[in-house]
Amino acid sequence: MIIESEINRKFRDRKDQSMTVSFYKYGPIREAYPHKVNAIASLKKRLRLYEQTGNADYLIDISNFAEIEFTLPAHPNFHDNPTDGGEGRYWQSGGPAIEKQNNGL
């Protein structure tokens, strides 16, 4: 069951639309990834652009590049071992963001 308050259907629709446009513009992802295009480097560039501009369209690209890496991984040690999110999150309350573990929320 998906908790509707925790997902964004517009975001998901935009992701799908973007991948469809890219398919017709560039061809199937399997023809480019990971041997021609680096999804992680592309993701990092879009993250920098988002940080500079605030343009939400870059968030769509970031998500799609992450999905491409998951689907056609280039990382030599790629594996799918779900974590509990214990790596922590960055919290901010009026000041600079600080990292906290996810316990005691």
Z-matrix of the N, CA and C atoms (Angstrom, degrees):
N
C 1 1.446
C 2 1.533 1 109.15
N 3 1.294 2 116.26 1 130.33
C 4 1.455 3 121.64 2 177.91
C 5 1.522 4 108.69 3 -94.03
N 6 1.302 5 115.79 4 129.62
C 7 1.454 6 120.71 5 175.55
C 8 1.521 7 106.46 6 -82.60
N 9 1.303 8 116.78 7 110.29
C 10 1.462 9 122.28 8 -173.00
C 11 1.528 10 113.44 9 -56.31
N 12 1.331 11 117.77 10 -30.38
C 13 1.460 12 119.42 11 -179.00
C 14 1.527 13 112.14 12 -71.74
N 15 1.332 14 118.41 13 -11.95
C 16 1.462 15 122.56 14 -174.44
C 17 1.523 16 113.51 15 -103.75
N 18 1.315 17 117.52 16 0.60
C 19 1.462 18 120.72 17 178.36
C 20 1.519 19 109.05 18 -127.85
N 21 1.319 20 115.81 19 164.59
C 22 1.448 21 121.01 20 -179.92
C 23 1.527 22 107.74 21 -127.97
N 24 1.301 23 115.73 22 103.48
C 25 1.471 24 120.38 23 -177.26
C 26 1.534 25 111.99 24 -62.21
N 27 1.331 26 117.64 25 -36.93
C 28 1.461 27 120.34 26 178.35
C 29 1.530 28 110.13 27 -60.69
N 30 1.332 29 116.86 28 -42.90
C 31 1.464 30 121.37 29 178.10
C 32 1.523 31 110.23 30 -60.59
N 33 1.322 32 116.42 31 -47.40
C 34 1.469 33 119.84 32 -179.64
C 35 1.519 34 111.76 33 -62.82
N 36 1.335 35 116.45 34 -41.14
C 37 1.466 36 119.64 35 177.83
C 38 1.520 37 110.74 36 -63.56
N 39 1.325 38 117.27 37 -42.97
C 40 1.466 39 120.97 38 178.74
C 41 1.526 40 111.01 39 -62.31
N 42 1.338 41 117.72 40 -40.35
C 43 1.467 42 121.25 41 176.64
C 44 1.529 43 110.20 42 -57.67
N 45 1.326 44 115.61 43 -48.66
C 46 1.465 45 120.73 44 -179.01
C 47 1.528 46 110.99 45 -62.38
N 48 1.331 47 116.66 46 -44.12
C 49 1.462 48 120.51 47 179.39
C 50 1.522 49 110.65 48 -61.86
N 51 1.327 50 116.76 49 -41.86
C 52 1.457 51 121.23 50 -179.75
C 53 1.522 52 111.24 51 -63.55
N 54 1.317 53 116.92 52 -42.79
C 55 1.467 54 120.04 53 179.08
C 56 1.526 55 111.10 54 -66.71
N 57 1.317 56 117.31 55 -34.92
C 58 1.468 57 120.62 56 177.74
C 59 1.521 58 110.46 57 -65.88
N 60 1.333 59 117.42 58 -46.60
C 61 1.461 60 121.52 59 178.01
C 62 1.530 61 109.70 60 -59.72
N 63 1.338 62 116.57 61 -44.80
C 64 1.469 63 120.38 62 -179.77
C 65 1.522 64 111.78 63 -62.63
N 66 1.326 65 116.97 64 -36.52
C 67 1.468 66 120.39 65 178.16
C 68 1.523 67 109.97 66 -59.21
N 69 1.319 68 116.84 67 -47.59
C 70 1.464 69 120.06 68 -178.45
C 71 1.525 70 112.44 69 -75.05
N 72 1.305 71 117.35 70 -25.86
C 73 1.458 72 121.84 71 -179.75
C 74 1.528 73 112.07 72 -81.84
N 75 1.362 74 116.02 73 -43.72
C 76 1.471 75 120.79 74 -172.72
C 77 1.525 76 114.73 75 -116.00
N 78 1.316 77 117.52 76 -15.37
C 79 1.454 78 121.13 77 -177.33
C 80 1.528 79 111.36 78 99.16
N 81 1.333 80 116.69 79 -178.95
C 82 1.470 81 121.40 80 -178.56
C 83 1.531 82 112.09 81 -61.38
N 84 1.325 83 116.42 82 144.87
C 85 1.467 84 120.21 83 -179.01
C 86 1.522 85 111.42 84 -60.44
N 87 1.319 86 117.99 85 -32.95
C 88 1.466 87 121.52 86 -178.45
C 89 1.531 88 112.58 87 -63.24
N 90 1.340 89 116.87 88 -18.76
C 91 1.470 90 119.89 89 177.94
C 92 1.523 91 112.43 90 -81.77
N 93 1.334 92 117.27 91 -13.74
C 94 1.467 93 119.82 92 -176.17
C 95 1.529 94 113.89 93 -121.10
N 96 1.308 95 117.35 94 -30.16
C 97 1.467 96 121.19 95 -173.50
C 98 1.507 97 110.07 96 -109.40
N 99 1.289 98 118.35 97 141.23
C 100 1.456 99 128.79 98 -7.08
C 101 1.528 100 113.60 99 -92.82
N 102 1.323 101 117.70 100 4.97
C 103 1.468 102 120.67 101 -171.58
C 104 1.533 103 115.06 102 -78.98
N 105 1.332 104 119.75 103 -20.68
C 106 1.474 105 121.67 104 179.00
C 107 1.523 106 112.27 105 -113.64
N 108 1.319 107 117.38 106 -37.88
C 109 1.462 108 121.89 107 -175.12
C 110 1.524 109 109.20 108 -122.03
N 111 1.309 110 116.59 109 136.26
C 112 1.460 111 122.18 110 178.92
C 113 1.528 112 108.56 111 -95.87
N 114 1.325 113 116.13 112 109.11
C 115 1.466 114 120.97 113 -176.54
C 116 1.527 115 111.69 114 -65.12
N 117 1.323 116 118.18 115 -38.37
C 118 1.470 117 120.60 116 -176.86
C 119 1.529 118 110.58 117 -70.68
N 120 1.320 119 118.03 118 -42.43
C 121 1.468 120 120.04 119 176.66
C 122 1.527 121 110.09 120 -62.75
N 123 1.317 122 116.67 121 -39.28
C 124 1.463 123 120.90 122 178.31
C 125 1.520 124 110.69 123 -66.06
N 126 1.325 125 116.57 124 -40.60
C 127 1.466 126 121.96 125 177.06
C 128 1.527 127 110.48 126 -60.89
N 129 1.324 128 116.70 127 -46.41
C 130 1.467 129 120.90 128 -178.88
C 131 1.528 130 111.52 129 -62.30
N 132 1.335 131 116.19 130 -38.93
C 133 1.468 132 119.12 131 178.32
C 134 1.522 133 109.82 132 -63.55
N 135 1.343 134 117.42 133 -44.64
C 136 1.472 135 120.40 134 -179.97
C 137 1.524 136 110.95 135 -64.54
N 138 1.332 137 117.65 136 -33.55
C 139 1.462 138 120.17 137 177.42
C 140 1.531 139 110.41 138 -65.06
N 141 1.321 140 116.68 139 -43.49
C 142 1.478 141 119.95 140 176.66
C 143 1.526 142 110.54 141 -61.13
N 144 1.329 143 116.87 142 -42.69
C 145 1.463 144 120.08 143 179.20
C 146 1.523 145 111.51 144 -64.38
N 147 1.319 146 116.66 145 -39.58
C 148 1.467 147 119.47 146 177.00
C 149 1.529 148 110.34 147 -63.18
N 150 1.328 149 116.49 148 -44.57
C 151 1.462 150 120.37 149 179.76
C 152 1.527 151 111.08 150 -61.13
N 153 1.323 152 117.16 151 -35.74
C 154 1.468 153 121.37 152 -179.17
C 155 1.526 154 112.63 153 -75.68
N 156 1.348 155 116.12 154 -37.47
C 157 1.459 156 119.15 155 -169.11
C 158 1.527 157 114.77 156 -110.93
N 159 1.328 158 117.19 157 -27.54
C 160 1.462 159 120.42 158 -173.81
C 161 1.519 160 113.68 159 77.85
N 162 1.333 161 118.11 160 7.27
C 163 1.459 162 122.15 161 -178.88
C 164 1.528 163 109.64 162 -72.90
N 165 1.329 164 116.42 163 113.55
C 166 1.462 165 122.23 164 -176.18
C 167 1.525 166 112.96 165 -63.42
N 168 1.324 167 117.72 166 -20.14
C 169 1.460 168 119.77 167 178.36
C 170 1.526 169 111.22 168 -58.83
N 171 1.339 170 116.89 169 -31.48
C 172 1.462 171 119.64 170 177.79
C 173 1.523 172 111.57 171 -66.34
N 174 1.326 173 118.05 172 -28.16
C 175 1.469 174 120.27 173 177.25
C 176 1.527 175 110.77 174 -65.37
N 177 1.321 176 116.41 175 -34.90
C 178 1.466 177 120.75 176 176.22
C 179 1.525 178 108.93 177 -62.44
N 180 1.337 179 116.34 178 -48.15
C 181 1.468 180 120.47 179 179.51
C 182 1.525 181 111.11 180 -60.35
N 183 1.331 182 116.98 181 -43.84
C 184 1.470 183 121.40 182 -179.61
C 185 1.522 184 109.96 183 -57.20
N 186 1.316 185 115.66 184 -47.72
C 187 1.458 186 120.25 185 -179.51
C 188 1.523 187 111.58 186 -63.16
N 189 1.324 188 116.90 187 -41.96
C 190 1.459 189 119.67 188 -179.63
C 191 1.527 190 111.89 189 -67.84
N 192 1.334 191 117.40 190 -39.25
C 193 1.467 192 118.64 191 176.73
C 194 1.525 193 111.24 192 -64.96
N 195 1.328 194 117.78 193 -36.34
C 196 1.470 195 120.95 194 176.29
C 197 1.531 196 109.82 195 -63.71
N 198 1.319 197 116.79 196 -41.56
C 199 1.470 198 120.00 197 178.73
C 200 1.529 199 111.42 198 -66.45
N 201 1.326 200 116.95 199 -37.91
C 202 1.465 201 120.30 200 177.36
C 203 1.526 202 110.11 201 -63.24
N 204 1.342 203 117.25 202 -44.23
C 205 1.468 204 120.13 203 178.54
C 206 1.521 205 110.62 204 -61.87
N 207 1.333 206 117.13 205 -38.88
C 208 1.467 207 120.95 206 177.85
C 209 1.526 208 110.59 207 -64.28
N 210 1.320 209 117.02 208 -39.16
C 211 1.466 210 122.78 209 -176.67
C 212 1.521 211 112.01 210 -77.14
N 213 1.333 212 116.36 211 -43.33
C 214 1.466 213 122.61 212 -177.36
C 215 1.531 214 108.96 213 -129.82
N 216 1.322 215 117.13 214 72.11
C 217 1.467 216 120.69 215 -171.11
C 218 1.524 217 113.65 216 -66.14
N 219 1.343 218 113.23 217 139.94
C 220 1.460 219 120.33 218 173.51
C 221 1.525 220 110.75 219 -102.58
N 222 1.313 221 116.94 220 -20.72
C 223 1.469 222 120.94 221 -178.33
C 224 1.521 223 109.19 222 -62.30
N 225 1.333 224 117.70 223 127.51
C 226 1.470 225 120.17 224 -176.15
C 227 1.533 226 113.49 225 -64.44
N 228 1.315 227 117.46 226 -23.01
C 229 1.466 228 120.56 227 179.92
C 230 1.523 229 112.52 228 -109.38
N 231 1.329 230 116.39 229 25.10
C 232 1.466 231 119.62 230 -179.06
C 233 1.521 232 110.40 231 -54.18
N 234 1.302 233 115.45 232 133.58
C 235 1.462 234 122.15 233 172.19
C 236 1.519 235 107.28 234 -154.87
N 237 1.285 236 116.37 235 161.88
C 238 1.460 237 121.55 236 -178.56
C 239 1.518 238 107.88 237 -119.65
N 240 1.318 239 114.85 238 91.36
C 241 1.451 240 122.01 239 -179.15
C 242 1.523 241 107.84 240 -124.18
N 243 1.332 242 117.86 241 92.38
C 244 1.469 243 120.16 242 -175.53
C 245 1.530 244 112.39 243 -52.31
N 246 1.332 245 114.74 244 139.15
C 247 1.461 246 121.57 245 177.70
C 248 1.523 247 108.76 246 -107.78
N 249 1.302 248 116.28 247 170.16
C 250 1.460 249 120.12 248 179.11
C 251 1.521 250 112.09 249 -94.38
N 252 1.325 251 117.58 250 8.59
C 253 1.460 252 120.89 251 -179.02
C 254 1.513 253 112.79 252 78.81
N 255 1.330 254 118.27 253 13.02
C 256 1.446 255 122.20 254 -177.58
C 257 1.517 256 114.41 255 -70.42
N 258 1.330 257 116.74 256 1.56
C 259 1.460 258 120.09 257 179.49
C 260 1.516 259 111.52 258 -68.79
N 261 1.307 260 117.63 259 -16.50
C 262 1.461 261 121.53 260 179.37
C 263 1.514 262 112.08 261 99.04
N 264 1.307 263 114.44 262 168.32
C 265 1.460 264 122.73 263 177.54
C 266 1.514 265 107.93 264 -135.91
N 267 1.313 266 115.08 265 160.83
C 268 1.458 267 119.56 266 176.18
C 269 1.519 268 109.13 267 -95.97
N 270 1.316 269 114.68 268 123.42
C 271 1.458 270 122.37 269 -178.19
C 272 1.517 271 108.85 270 -109.35
N 273 1.296 272 115.99 271 146.88
C 274 1.454 273 118.87 272 172.72
C 275 1.517 274 109.16 273 -145.45
N 276 1.285 275 113.57 274 139.12
C 277 1.464 276 119.76 275 177.79
C 278 1.520 277 107.88 276 -140.53
N 279 1.304 278 114.36 277 76.82
C 280 1.452 279 120.08 278 177.40
C 281 1.508 280 115.45 279 87.39
N 282 1.314 281 118.09 280 -7.08
C 283 1.460 282 121.18 281 -179.54
C 284 1.507 283 109.86 282 -134.58
N 285 1.323 284 116.80 283 -161.87
C 286 1.462 285 119.27 284 178.55
C 287 1.527 286 110.97 285 -66.69
N 288 1.313 287 115.39 286 149.52
C 289 1.462 288 120.54 287 179.82
C 290 1.527 289 109.90 288 -67.78
N 291 1.322 290 115.74 289 138.75
C 292 1.467 291 121.36 290 176.48
C 293 1.515 292 108.59 291 -126.47
N 294 1.312 293 115.58 292 147.56
C 295 1.459 294 120.24 293 -178.48
C 296 1.508 295 109.16 294 -85.78
N 297 1.339 296 115.38 295 133.29
C 298 1.465 297 122.13 296 174.80
C 299 1.520 298 108.24 297 -131.89
N 300 1.303 299 115.82 298 149.20
C 301 1.451 300 120.16 299 173.64
C 302 1.519 301 108.57 300 -71.17
N 303 1.321 302 117.17 301 162.27
C 304 1.446 303 121.42 302 -174.79
C 305 1.525 304 114.09 303 -83.68
N 306 1.307 305 118.21 304 4.23
C 307 1.456 306 119.20 305 178.68
C 308 1.525 307 110.30 306 -83.17
N 309 1.280 308 117.13 307 152.19
C 310 1.452 309 121.13 308 176.36
C 311 1.509 310 114.90 309 72.64
N 312 1.353 311 117.19 310 28.61
C 313 1.459 312 119.61 311 179.68
C 314 1.513 313 111.47 312 -68.68
